[in-house]
Amino acid sequence: MFSDYNRFDQVMKNIDNLIDVRSVEPLEERDATIRELALVKFSPGAPATRPEIMSFVETFRANIVDMSSDTLTVEISGDSDKINAFIDLSKNFGLKKVARTGAVALAREMPAKRSQ
């Protein structure tokens, strides 16, 4: 039977073998900057609702990346809680589709200790 460490190690090796992966390292959440990206497509209906959607998008510091007569596509990045909240509230504005990257992370740099 594999221990949790052996499973983790095997997953790390499998991910490291993927062509597009440059490096893999375990990170503690408190020692990393973690972000996720989502593209969210709305089908807002009447043009009168678009200003309301635009205000909603600004509140979350998201960006409108595509607009047509029938749809509006928004990109949003942040932690998973922010993305989840945005998607949940988007249901009130004609949510049509969602594409998410999943979390990506980089280790935080520790400040150098000053010698005394």
Buried (B, 14 or more C-beta within 10 A) or exposed (E): EEEEEEEEEEEEEEEEEEEEEEEBEEBEEEEBEEBBBBBBBBEBEEEEBBEEBBEBBEEBEBEBEEBEEEBBBBBBBBBBEBBBBBBEEBEEBBBBEEEBEEBEBEEEEEEEEEEE
